[in-house]
Amino acid sequence: MNIACGEAVTLRDLDVALACGQRDFLLSVGTPSARHLRTMKGVGVVLDSAAWPINNPHRPPFEAWWQELRRWREGPGDFGNLAYAIAYDTINNPQQTARDYAATCGRIFERAPDQPIVPVLGFGQSPETLAWDVEVGWEGMRPDLVDSDGTFERPLIALGGLVPQRGSKEARVWVERVADVLADLIDDGWEEDALGVHILGSTLQTYIQPLAATGITVRCDTSTPAQQARVGDMALKWGYTDRYGLPLPLLRRSRFARLAFWLCRERDRLGLPWQSPDHAWLEELPGLTPIVLHHQHDLFDMPHTSAVTRPRPSPRTLFV
């Protein structure tokens, strides 16, 4: 599971996430969070183009997005902490998304065959096109889909446009169609490792389960913990539990404590290990300087009030 970090996420929020055991993040290009985690070893980053919310006024133009991706490159095939980048897509505008992706592919073919881009299939678009993408990708005709060394280590596709659907019947049926196409490809002899999917912006089990049932690797991201931390008491009234060792009075006076609570709760729900940060540290955090470099970051070794490791998901069902 990736924690999605928009512009409202502060560097101290990232410290809280690290203290809870989070090491994988989805970030918008050019944000302070992206620059912060680019220099920190021990974390993994997925970059997106800030397509959400729809008509985001702070979204970088296509050219700025591309140039920022290239800055992560440390050498041939080496992008440091960057696992992959989500293609430049426009929600509810598949024509513009297709034009921008065609431009992206042109640049990959011309001068950046190692750029780790994951294309987006938007809600409502035909999943049946995935079969063709896989066929031509493995024939060496799509460096945008296959890594420069001939392997397929990043997802085949990212599923976009599902957040506004809120788990609607139409969205569930569409995800099941995607799963059916992938299952057919596996029946035809394709390896599950080549058919991974990243669900953008949602950790709903109704989306995850049909895809995971095929045996592929499923990745997802969410900004829900940060959103619920900002809401405050309203969210705590229905969601509070003492399971994570964070008392209600502390949560009521500290947004950082609320972020830790909701992040532990989300990781717990997905079967991932979680750990609750020290109470005193959470209260002192507003006056502390955010840590930039991994070797300075004592959160990797700091004591915690509690820690639980849940049974890990099947190796074919990874939440990063």
C-alpha positions in Angstrom: 0.0 0.0 0.0 1.3 3.5 -0.9 0.2 6.5 1.2 -0.8 9.2 -1.3 0.7 12.5 -0.3 -0.8 15.6 -1.9 0.3 19.2 -1.5 -1.4 19.5 1.9 0.8 16.7 3.4 3.7 18.2 5.4 7.2 16.8 6.0 6.3 16.1 9.6 3.3 14.0 8.3 5.9 11.9 6.4 7.8 11.4 9.7 4.6 10.1 11.3 4.1 7.7 8.5 7.6 6.4 8.7 7.2 6.0 12.5 4.1 3.8 11.8 6.1 1.5 9.5 5.1 3.1 6.2 7.9 2.9 3.6 6.0 3.3 0.3 4.5 6.5 -0.9 2.7 7.9 -3.9 3.7 11.5 -4.5 2.8 14.2 -7.0 5.8 15.4 -9.0 7.6 18.6 -7.9 6.0 18.7 -4.4 8.0 19.2 -1.2 7.1 15.6 -0.2 8.6 14.3 -3.5 11.8 16.3 -3.0 12.0 15.1 0.6 11.8 11.4 -0.1 13.9 11.5 -3.2 17.0 11.9 -0.9 16.0 9.4 1.7 17.2 5.8 1.4 15.0 2.9 2.5 11.7 4.2 1.0 9.9 3.5 -2.3 8.2 6.2 -4.4 5.5 6.1 -7.0 5.1 9.5 -8.8 1.8 10.7 -10.3 0.9 13.8 -12.2 -1.6 15.3 -9.8 -4.6 14.4 -12.0 -6.8 14.3 -8.9 -8.8 16.3 -8.0 -10.3 16.9 -11.4 -9.1 20.2 -13.0 -6.5 20.5 -10.3 -5.2 24.1 -10.7 -1.8 23.2 -9.2 -1.1 20.4 -11.6 2.1 20.8 -13.6 1.8 20.9 -17.4 2.9 17.8 -19.4 6.4 19.2 -20.2 7.2 20.0 -16.6 5.9 16.6 -15.5 8.3 14.9 -18.0 11.3 16.9 -17.0 10.8 16.3 -13.3 10.7 12.5 -14.0 14.0 12.7 -15.7 15.6 14.4 -12.7 15.1 11.1 -10.7 17.3 9.2 -13.1 20.7 8.4 -11.5 22.1 6.3 -14.3 21.0 3.8 -17.0 18.0 2.0 -15.6 18.6 3.5 -12.2 15.9 5.9 -10.8 16.9 5.7 -7.2 13.8 5.6 -4.9 11.5 5.8 -7.9 9.7 2.5 -8.4 7.6 3.8 -11.3 5.6 6.8 -12.5 1.9 6.9 -13.4 1.4 8.2 -16.9 0.1 11.8 -17.4 -3.7 11.2 -17.5 -6.7 13.5 -17.5 -9.7 12.1 -15.6 -12.9 11.9 -17.6 -11.0 12.9 -20.8 -9.7 9.7 -22.4 -8.9 11.5 -25.7 -6.5 13.9 -24.0 -5.1 11.0 -21.9 -4.4 9.1 -25.2 -2.7 12.1 -26.8 -0.5 12.7 -23.8 0.4 9.0 -23.6 1.3 9.0 -27.3 3.6 11.9 -26.7 5.1 10.0 -23.7 5.7 6.9 -25.8 7.4 9.0 -28.5 9.9 10.3 -26.0 10.5 6.9 -24.5 11.2 5.5 -28.0 13.4 8.4 -29.0 15.6 8.9 -25.9 14.4 7.4 -22.7 13.8 3.6 -23.1 14.4 3.0 -19.4 11.8 5.5 -18.1 9.5 3.4 -15.8 6.1 4.6 -16.9 2.8 2.8 -16.0 -0.1 3.7 -18.4 -3.6 4.4 -17.1 -6.8 2.6 -18.0 -9.6 5.0 -17.0 -13.0 3.8 -15.6 -15.3 3.0 -18.4 -12.6 2.3 -21.0 -12.4 -1.1 -22.6 -10.3 -3.6 -20.6 -10.1 -5.8 -23.6 -7.3 -3.6 -25.0 -5.0 -4.9 -22.3 -4.6 -8.3 -24.1 -3.2 -6.5 -27.2 -0.9 -4.4 -25.0 0.6 -7.5 -23.4 1.1 -9.2 -26.8 3.0 -6.4 -28.4 4.8 -5.4 -25.2 6.4 -8.8 -24.9 7.4 -8.8 -28.5 9.8 -5.9 -27.7 7.6 -3.4 -29.5 6.6 -1.5 -26.3 9.5 -0.2 -24.2 6.9 1.7 -22.3 5.5 -1.6 -21.0 8.6 -3.8 -20.7 11.8 -2.8 -18.7 14.9 -2.2 -20.6 16.4 -5.5 -19.5 13.4 -7.4 -20.9 11.7 -7.9 -17.5 8.3 -6.7 -16.3 8.9 -5.5 -12.8 6.3 -2.7 -12.6 2.6 -3.0 -13.0 1.1 -3.5 -16.5 -1.6 -0.9 -15.9 -3.0 1.6 -13.4 -6.7 1.7 -12.9 -7.9 5.4 -12.7 -11.1 7.2 -12.2 -12.4 4.9 -9.4 -12.3 7.3 -6.5 -15.4 9.3 -7.6 -17.3 6.0 -8.1 -17.1 5.1 -4.3 -17.5 1.4 -5.0 -20.5 1.7 -7.2 -22.0 -1.3 -8.9 -20.8 0.0 -12.3 -17.2 0.3 -11.0 -17.2 -3.1 -9.4 -18.5 -4.7 -12.7 -15.8 -2.8 -14.6 -13.0 -4.0 -12.3 -14.3 -7.5 -12.7 -14.0 -7.2 -16.4 -10.4 -6.1 -16.0 -9.9 -9.2 -13.8 -11.5 -11.5 -16.4 -9.2 -10.2 -19.1 -6.1 -10.8 -16.9 -7.4 -14.3 -16.0 -7.7 -15.1 -19.7 -4.2 -14.0 -20.3 -2.9 -16.2 -17.5 -4.9 -19.1 -19.0 -3.1 -18.4 -22.3 0.2 -18.9 -20.6 1.3 -15.4 -19.4 3.0 -15.2 -16.1 1.2 -13.5 -13.2 4.3 -11.3 -12.5 3.8 -9.6 -15.9 0.2 -8.6 -15.2 0.4 -6.4 -12.1 -2.2 -3.7 -11.5 -2.1 -0.5 -9.5 -5.5 0.8 -8.2 -5.2 4.5 -8.0 -6.7 6.2 -4.9 -8.6 3.3 -3.4 -8.0 0.4 -1.1 -11.6 -0.9 -1.3 -11.7 -4.7 -1.0 -14.4 -4.8 -3.6 -11.8 -3.6 -6.1 -8.9 -5.5 -4.8 -10.4 -9.0 -4.4 -11.4 -9.7 -8.0 -7.9 -8.8 -9.2 -6.1 -10.6 -6.4 -8.1 -13.7 -7.1 -6.4 -14.0 -10.5 -3.0 -14.4 -8.8 -1.5 -11.1 -10.0 0.3 -8.6 -7.9 -2.2 -5.8 -6.8 -0.9 -2.5 -5.6 -3.0 0.4 -4.3 -2.7 3.8 -2.6 -4.9 5.9 -0.4 -5.0 9.4 1.1 -7.8 8.5 3.5 -5.6 8.6 6.7 -4.5 12.1 6.1 -8.1 13.2 5.2 -9.5 11.6 8.4 -6.8 13.2 10.5 -7.8 16.6 9.3 -11.5 15.9 10.0 -10.8 15.4 13.7 -13.6 14.4 16.1 -16.2 13.7 13.4 -14.2 10.7 12.1 -13.2 9.5 15.6 -16.8 9.3 16.7 -17.3 6.3 14.4 -13.8 4.9 14.0 -12.1 5.1 17.4 -10.6 2.0 19.0 -7.9 1.6 21.7 -6.3 -1.2 19.7 -3.5 1.1 18.5 -2.5 2.3 21.9 -3.4 6.0 21.2 -5.8 7.4 23.8 -8.7 9.6 22.7 -7.6 12.8 24.6 -4.3 12.6 22.7 -6.0 12.2 19.4 -8.3 15.2 20.1 -5.5 17.6 20.7 -2.9 16.3 18.1 -3.5 16.0 14.3 -0.2 14.0 14.1 -1.6 11.5 16.6 -4.7 11.2 14.5 -2.7 10.6 11.4 -0.8 7.8 13.2 -4.1 6.3 14.4 -5.7 6.3 11.0 -2.6 5.0 9.3 -2.2 2.2 11.7 -5.9 1.4 11.3 -5.6 1.3 7.5 -2.5 -0.9 7.5 -4.2 -3.2 10.0 -7.3 -3.5 7.8 -5.1 -4.5 4.8 -3.2 -7.1 6.9 0.0 -5.1 7.0 2.2 -4.7 10.1 1.7 -1.5 12.0 3.4 0.3 15.0 2.2 3.1 17.2 4.6 6.0 17.7 5.6 7.2 21.1 3.0 9.6 22.6 5.5 12.2 23.8 7.2 12.3 20.4 3.8 12.9 18.7 3.1 15.9 21.0 6.6 17.3 20.5 6.6 16.9 16.8 5.2 20.4 15.9 8.4 21.9 17.3 10.8 19.4 15.7 12.7 19.8 12.4 11.6 17.3 9.7 14.3 14.7 9.0 15.6 14.8 5.4 18.4 12.1 5.2 18.0 8.5 6.0 21.1 8.3 8.2 19.7 11.1 10.3 16.3 9.4 10.7 16.1 7.9 14.2 12.5 6.8 13.4 13.8 3.6 11.8 15.0 2.6 15.3 12.9 4.5 17.8 10.8 2.8 20.5 7.1 2.4 19.9 4.2 2.1 22.3 3.0 -1.1 20.6 3.6 -3.1 17.4 1.7 -5.8 15.7 2.6 -7.9 12.7 -0.4 -9.4 11.0 -0.2 -12.4 8.7 1.2 -11.1 5.5 -0.9 -11.3 2.3 -0.1 -13.9 -0.3 3.0 -13.0 -2.2 0.8 -12.5 -5.2 -1.2 -9.9 -3.4 1.1 -7.1 -2.3 -0.1 -3.7 -1.0 2.7 -1.2 -1.6 
